[in-house]
């Protein structure tokens, strides 16, 4: 987002303010965002202070004529179809959204993936064998190498099948439509749960079992929209490819440089009190190789 924002992230109260925004990503704040709860009040105060930080950076660029090759400059140069430029508040809101978007989902999915690899029989051995075959010791990881790790990719997809970070996807019906014996009126808010959909036994046999090979059998292609870890259709998550690269890269470097084990030897339980469902206190041991 630019050098000035990077500097702001590393100085002053920014991390505390982002933490106050972060803690408002809870179920109660999602469904009741305007209730005067302490977490919501801290969130609102933090956002105002963060907006001021961004506005100062934007104003300084405007007054000095400084331009950057970054996302902040893209927002500053952007305009709506009627020609109106974005306000400072709108730019700040977009910058904050970019900071939060994908951060928790990737973190949580990384934690789940590592948990499955370390606790499911035979999985870690296959993952390490594939990594070492594609990227021998002393070689560097690159994008093409990641594409040549199908088993690791299947492990990630199976992780997202069993533990999608977003447990509910909502859409408004744009038109009346009929499904079986039901008529859904235009304007209805429709909710779909990937967590439930991914456990339909007629699509995914033995659905509670961690089985990365099910994607080689194309179980996720049995019916349209069977696999919706990143939602689907026109409004599917635009960060899917980046998330896949990011998460697989993280675990490649961890396994390449550390001996890592799950202390309990078993999968942690999911925490459904948060909007992004994370594992409850996964405890690992690690040793530098």
Order of alpha helices (4+ residues) and beta strands (2+ residues): alpha-alpha-alpha-alpha-alpha-alpha-alpha-alpha-alpha-alpha-beta-beta-beta-beta-alpha-alpha-beta-beta-beta-beta
